[in-house]
Amino acid sequence: MGADTLTPDRALIRLRQLAKEERAAVMVGDTDALCQIASLLTPVIEAINNNGIPTSSDAEALFDEVLAVHHEAEALLMNRMAIVSERLKQCATARKMSSAYLKRARRRRIIDGI
C-alpha cells in the first residue's frame, strides 16, 4: 500500500499497528522484524506528511508512543552492534594469533630442514 492510497485515518491506524509490531519485535530482540518494519514505515510517514500532520490528542499520543518505541529499538540495535563489534575484534585477534603461529611453525620447519 503506497503513500498515495493511505487516507489520513488509515495512515494513523497503520502507524499504530506498526508501533505495536515494533514493540513486540524489540521485546523478543527480533532485529530482522525491526528492519522490515522500518521499510514499511516509509509509505505511512509519506502519507501522513502528504495529508497534513494530524494535531488531535490521539495523534499526538500515537506519535509519542512511536517515538518511545523507536528509542527502544535504537537501544536494542546499538546493543547488538556493540556485541557484534566485540565479536569481530575477537575474530581479528584470533586471526592474528593463528597467523603468527603459522609463521613460527614455518620458520621451525625451515630451520629443522623439513
Beta strands, then each sheet from edge to edge (+ up, - down):
end
